[in-house]
Structures are given as C-alpha cells and as structure tokens.
Amino acid sequence: MVAKRFSIAQGVIMLVISLFSLACLFPFLMVISGSLSTENDIVNYGYGLIPKHITFDSYRILFLGSNRIVDAYGISILVTGVGTVLSLIVNSMGAYVMARRSFKYRNILSIYVILTMLFSGGLVPWYIICVRYLELKDTIWAMILPPMANAFNMFLMRNFMQSIPEEIYESAKIDGASEIRIFSRLIIPLSVPVLATIGLFVALSYWNDWFLGLMFIDKQELQPLQLLLRTLISNVDFLRNSSNAAAMQRIMPQIPSESMKMALTVVTIGPIVFLYPFLQRYFVKGLMVGAVKG
C-alpha cells in the first residue's frame, strides 16, 4: 500500500514538473515563431506558437553582412571564454584568502570588498581610468577586465569554501603543501559545483554585454555580437521612424522590426542554451552555496 501511494505521489510530481517544463518552453517557442512570422501577422494577431505565414526575411536582413556577424560571433566567444576563466581564477583566489581562518587580515579584506559593492567612483572616473591609465580603448581587454572581479561572486565562493572542513587545510599543511598547492589541488576540485554555477552566470553576463563595447570599441572588427545586433536593430527603428520611411517602404514594403527582435534573440541565445545542459547537474549543489556548514 505504501509503495502504491509512493508511486501515485511520484506520478503527480512528474506530471506537475512536466507541465511546468512545458510552460517554460512556450516563451522560447513563441520567440522562434515570432522570428519566422511576417510583420503584418505580428501586428494584427500578436505572437503565437505557430506562425501563420512563414518568412525568413528577418534572418536575411540579419545576415546581410554575414562576414561581420561571423567576426562578431568570434569576438563574443573569445571574450566570454577568456573572461569567464580569468574571472573564476581571480574571484576564487580572493574567496580563498577571505575563507582562510589563519589569515590575519581576512576581515579587513572582506570589509574592503563589501565597500566596493556599496560605493562606486562614478562612470566618468571609471572611463578615464580605463582609457587614459589602463589604455583599454579599442582593445579586446576592454570587454574582459572591467567586470572580471565581482564582489558578490567572491562572497558566494568564500561562503562555499568556509563550509569545507578546516581539517583538510591542516592535514595538507602537515604534509608540507604550500598555500598554492592546497588551493589548486584540494580547494578547486572541491569547489567545482560553485565554480560551475557562478561560471555560467559570469559567461551569461559576458555574452550579453554590449555596454562595454559601446563605451570602448570604435573599430568594427572588434565589435561583439550583442553590440553589432543592437546597432542593427537601432538602425532599423531609425529607418522605420525617419522622414525617409516612405522611400524605404517602396524598397521594402514593411521593415520587419518586431520579427527581427525575435530573430536576434534566437541568434544570440544559442551558445548559452547549449552550455546550460553541461552545467545543470552542478546547479542543485552550487545554488546552495554556504547554506550548510560542514
């Protein structure tokens, strides 16, 4: 009887989870449908799961400059990959120092990191430092270095590392291991769940960023994908609302601005969708960062 009740409960839970999964899938399907719909269908009928008239005009416009799209994809992939790795290294090293109880000044360092979350120097001083002193203008590092160290991510890693038993550190010290060896050979393998979880968030942040490219990048060959597509959408909106809109409509009856936004979403979301399944198994443990002290 208990086994039967347990099976019924399992079936109900699976049904609820399945319905919830379908509900989460609907918006993504509507985005794909919107990207394949004509502008008239979106204006007259709104977004739906199945396009009434299938068209690829939005994708044709997006890939008119296919070489630039490919180059921008390469820049975004490079920035995301290098930025994520360097960010995890910097944040994990800072978190390790703050998590070590034997470090005399760890509380002072923690307060200093907290202050960076509460106060900011402002946009203009930040820009002057990046351009005049760090000379990041029109370099790939302009999109990697500014957001690399993140105080919030550092504290999440610190909380996770503090849950690691202190006996592990002590036994490694007795065996003659240095701090670098303890960090690289013991702490990093034990911190894989939190590294994977924060790594996905950091990668998503790098991938979706267009502001740093807008601020520091003037060379077209260094523009990331998000900035390039944002510029394209802005130009389409400008042409649609400009005084030359009538002339543009003679060339193209209707500029598919709404469906282009959906096509842009499809183009940019791909790498993150493929990355998520590989990191999903770490999420349950990684999102419980610091919840239980070991």
C-alpha positions as CSV (number, residue, x, y, z in Angstrom):
1,M,0.0,0.0,0.0
2,V,2.9,2.3,0.9
3,A,4.6,1.5,-2.4
4,K,1.4,2.2,-4.3
5,R,0.9,5.6,-2.6
6,F,4.5,6.4,-3.3
7,S,4.1,5.6,-7.0
8,I,1.0,7.8,-7.2
9,A,2.8,10.6,-5.5
10,Q,5.7,10.2,-7.9
11,G,3.3,10.3,-10.8
12,V,1.7,13.5,-9.6
13,I,5.1,15.1,-9.0
14,M,6.3,14.1,-12.5
15,L,3.1,15.5,-14.0
16,V,3.5,18.8,-12.3
17,I,7.1,19.1,-13.3
18,S,6.2,18.2,-16.9
19,L,3.5,20.8,-17.1
20,F,5.9,23.4,-15.6
21,S,8.6,22.4,-18.1
22,L,6.1,22.9,-21.0
23,A,5.1,26.3,-19.5
24,C,8.8,27.3,-19.5
25,L,9.2,26.1,-23.1
26,F,6.3,28.1,-24.5
27,P,8.0,31.5,-24.5
28,F,11.0,30.1,-26.3
29,L,8.7,28.5,-29.0
30,M,6.9,31.8,-29.3
31,V,10.2,33.6,-29.9
32,I,11.1,31.2,-32.7
33,S,7.6,31.5,-34.1
34,G,7.8,35.3,-34.0
35,S,11.1,35.3,-35.8
36,L,9.5,33.3,-38.6
37,S,6.3,35.4,-38.8
38,T,5.6,38.4,-41.1
39,E,5.4,41.8,-39.6
40,N,1.7,42.1,-40.5
41,D,0.8,38.9,-38.7
42,I,2.6,40.1,-35.5
43,V,0.8,43.5,-35.7
44,N,-2.6,42.0,-36.4
45,Y,-2.6,38.8,-34.5
46,G,0.2,39.1,-32.0
47,Y,2.7,36.3,-31.1
48,G,1.6,32.6,-31.4
49,L,3.2,29.2,-31.1
50,I,2.7,28.6,-34.9
51,P,3.4,31.3,-37.5
52,K,0.5,32.0,-39.9
53,H,2.8,32.8,-42.8
54,I,6.4,31.6,-42.6
55,T,9.1,34.0,-43.8
56,F,12.8,34.2,-43.4
57,D,13.1,38.0,-44.1
58,S,14.3,38.8,-40.6
59,Y,17.2,36.3,-40.8
60,R,18.0,37.5,-44.3
61,I,18.4,41.1,-43.0
62,L,20.4,40.0,-40.0
63,F,22.8,38.0,-42.2
64,L,23.2,40.6,-45.0
65,G,26.7,41.3,-43.6
66,S,27.4,37.6,-42.8
67,N,31.1,38.2,-42.5
68,R,30.6,40.8,-39.8
69,I,28.2,38.5,-38.0
70,V,30.8,35.7,-38.0
71,D,33.6,38.0,-36.9
72,A,31.3,39.4,-34.1
73,Y,30.5,35.8,-33.0
74,G,34.2,35.1,-32.8
75,I,34.8,38.2,-30.7
76,S,31.9,37.4,-28.3
77,I,33.1,33.7,-27.9
78,L,36.7,34.9,-27.2
79,V,35.6,37.5,-24.7
80,T,33.2,35.1,-23.0
81,G,35.7,32.2,-22.8
82,V,38.7,34.2,-21.7
83,G,36.7,36.5,-19.4
84,T,34.9,33.6,-17.6
85,V,38.1,31.7,-17.0
86,L,40.0,34.8,-15.7
87,S,37.0,35.9,-13.6
88,L,36.8,32.5,-11.9
89,I,40.5,32.5,-11.2
90,V,40.5,36.0,-9.7
91,N,37.3,35.6,-7.7
92,S,38.3,32.1,-6.4
93,M,41.7,33.3,-5.3
94,G,40.1,36.3,-3.4
95,A,37.5,34.0,-1.9
96,Y,40.2,31.5,-0.7
97,V,42.1,34.2,1.1
98,M,38.9,35.5,2.8
99,A,37.9,32.0,3.7
100,R,41.2,31.0,5.5
101,R,40.8,31.5,9.2
102,S,44.6,31.6,9.6
103,F,44.8,34.7,7.5
104,K,45.2,37.6,9.9
105,Y,43.7,40.4,7.8
106,R,40.8,38.4,6.2
107,N,38.2,40.6,8.0
108,I,39.8,43.8,6.8
109,L,39.9,42.4,3.2
110,S,36.2,41.3,3.5
111,I,35.2,44.8,4.6
112,Y,37.2,46.3,1.7
113,V,35.4,44.0,-0.8
114,I,32.0,44.9,0.7
115,L,32.7,48.6,0.3
116,T,33.1,48.1,-3.5
117,M,29.5,46.8,-3.5
118,L,28.2,49.8,-1.7
119,F,30.1,52.7,-3.2
120,S,31.2,53.5,-6.8
121,G,33.5,56.1,-8.1
122,G,31.1,57.0,-10.9
123,L,31.0,56.5,-14.7
124,V,33.3,59.3,-15.7
125,P,36.3,58.4,-13.3
126,W,35.9,54.8,-14.3
127,Y,36.0,55.7,-18.0
128,I,39.1,57.9,-17.5
129,I,40.9,55.2,-15.6
130,C,40.1,52.5,-18.3
131,V,41.0,54.7,-21.2
132,R,43.8,57.1,-20.0
133,Y,45.7,54.9,-17.5
134,L,44.9,51.3,-18.4
135,E,44.8,52.2,-22.2
136,L,42.0,49.8,-22.9
137,K,40.5,51.8,-25.7
138,D,39.9,49.7,-28.9
139,T,41.4,46.5,-27.3
140,I,39.8,43.2,-26.6
141,W,40.7,43.6,-22.9
142,A,38.3,46.5,-22.6
143,M,35.5,43.9,-22.6
144,I,37.2,41.5,-20.3
145,L,39.0,43.3,-17.5
146,P,36.4,45.8,-16.1
147,P,33.8,43.2,-14.9
148,M,36.4,40.5,-14.1
149,A,36.5,40.8,-10.3
150,N,33.0,40.7,-8.8
151,A,32.5,41.2,-5.1
152,F,29.2,39.3,-5.0
153,N,30.6,36.2,-6.7
154,M,33.7,36.4,-4.4
155,F,31.5,36.2,-1.3
156,L,29.5,33.3,-2.7
157,M,32.7,31.4,-3.3
158,R,34.0,32.4,0.2
159,N,30.9,31.0,1.8
160,F,31.2,27.7,0.0
161,M,34.9,27.4,0.9
162,Q,34.2,28.2,4.5
163,S,31.9,25.1,4.5
164,I,35.0,22.9,3.7
165,P,36.3,21.3,7.0
166,E,39.3,23.0,8.4
167,E,40.9,19.6,9.0
168,I,41.6,19.4,5.2
169,Y,43.7,22.5,5.4
170,E,45.5,21.3,8.5
171,S,46.3,17.8,7.1
172,A,47.6,19.3,3.9
173,K,49.8,21.7,5.9
174,I,51.2,18.8,7.9
175,D,52.1,17.0,4.6
176,G,54.1,20.1,3.6
177,A,51.7,21.5,1.0
178,S,52.0,25.2,0.2
179,E,49.1,27.6,0.0
180,I,49.1,27.5,-3.8
181,R,49.2,23.7,-3.8
182,I,46.3,23.5,-1.3
183,F,44.3,25.9,-3.4
184,S,44.9,24.3,-6.7
185,R,44.9,20.6,-5.7
186,L,42.4,20.5,-2.9
187,I,40.1,23.5,-2.8
188,I,39.4,24.0,-6.5
189,P,38.4,20.3,-7.1
190,L,36.1,20.5,-4.0
191,S,34.6,23.8,-5.3
192,V,33.6,22.6,-8.7
193,P,29.8,23.0,-8.0
194,V,30.1,26.6,-7.0
195,L,32.6,27.3,-9.8
196,A,30.3,25.8,-12.4
197,T,27.3,27.7,-11.1
198,I,29.0,31.1,-10.9
199,G,30.8,30.4,-14.2
200,L,27.5,30.1,-16.0
201,F,26.3,33.4,-14.6
202,V,29.6,35.1,-15.5
203,A,29.6,33.6,-19.0
204,L,26.0,34.8,-19.5
205,S,27.0,38.3,-18.3
206,Y,29.9,38.5,-20.7
207,W,27.9,37.1,-23.6
208,N,25.0,39.5,-23.2
209,D,27.2,42.6,-22.6
210,W,27.1,45.3,-25.2
211,F,27.7,48.4,-23.0
212,L,31.5,47.9,-22.7
213,G,31.7,47.5,-26.5
214,L,29.7,50.7,-26.9
215,M,31.9,52.6,-24.4
216,F,35.4,51.4,-25.5
217,I,35.2,49.9,-29.0
218,D,35.2,52.0,-32.2
219,K,36.8,49.5,-34.5
220,Q,34.2,47.5,-36.4
221,E,36.4,44.4,-36.4
222,L,36.4,44.3,-32.6
223,Q,32.7,44.8,-32.0
224,P,31.0,42.0,-30.1
225,L,27.9,40.3,-31.4
226,Q,25.5,42.0,-29.0
227,L,26.7,45.5,-29.9
228,L,26.5,44.7,-33.6
229,L,23.0,43.4,-33.5
230,R,21.9,46.2,-31.2
231,T,23.2,48.7,-33.7
232,L,21.4,46.9,-36.5
233,I,18.1,47.0,-34.6
234,S,18.6,50.7,-33.8
235,N,19.2,51.4,-37.4
236,V,16.0,49.6,-38.4
237,D,14.0,51.5,-35.9
238,F,15.6,54.7,-37.1
239,L,14.7,54.0,-40.8
240,R,11.2,53.0,-39.8
241,N,10.6,56.3,-38.0
242,S,12.6,58.6,-40.1
243,S,11.4,61.1,-42.7
244,N,12.6,58.7,-45.4
245,A,10.3,55.9,-44.2
246,A,8.1,56.3,-47.3
247,A,11.1,55.8,-49.6
248,M,12.2,52.8,-47.6
249,Q,8.8,51.2,-47.9
250,R,9.0,51.4,-51.7
251,I,12.1,49.3,-51.5
252,M,10.9,47.0,-48.7
253,P,7.1,47.1,-48.1
254,Q,7.4,46.7,-44.4
255,I,10.6,46.6,-42.3
256,P,10.2,43.6,-40.0
257,S,11.4,45.2,-36.8
258,E,9.4,43.1,-34.4
259,S,10.3,39.8,-36.0
260,M,13.9,40.9,-36.3
261,K,14.0,41.4,-32.5
262,M,12.8,37.8,-32.1
263,A,15.4,36.6,-34.7
264,L,18.1,38.5,-32.8
265,T,17.1,36.6,-29.6
266,V,17.3,33.3,-31.4
267,V,20.7,34.1,-32.9
268,T,22.2,35.2,-29.6
269,I,20.7,32.7,-27.2
270,G,22.1,29.6,-29.0
271,P,25.5,29.2,-27.2
272,I,24.0,29.6,-23.7
273,V,21.3,27.1,-24.4
274,F,23.9,24.5,-25.5
275,L,26.2,25.3,-22.5
276,Y,23.5,25.0,-19.8
277,P,22.9,21.2,-20.0
278,F,26.6,20.5,-19.3
279,L,26.4,22.6,-16.1
280,Q,22.9,21.7,-14.9
281,R,24.0,18.9,-12.6
282,Y,26.0,21.3,-10.5
283,F,23.1,23.7,-10.0
284,V,21.4,22.0,-7.1
285,K,24.5,21.8,-5.1
286,G,26.0,25.1,-6.4
287,L,22.9,27.2,-5.6
288,M,23.0,26.0,-2.0
289,V,26.3,27.9,-1.6
290,G,27.2,28.2,2.1
291,A,23.7,27.0,3.2
292,V,25.1,24.2,5.3
293,K,28.3,24.3,7.2
294,G,30.3,21.1,7.0
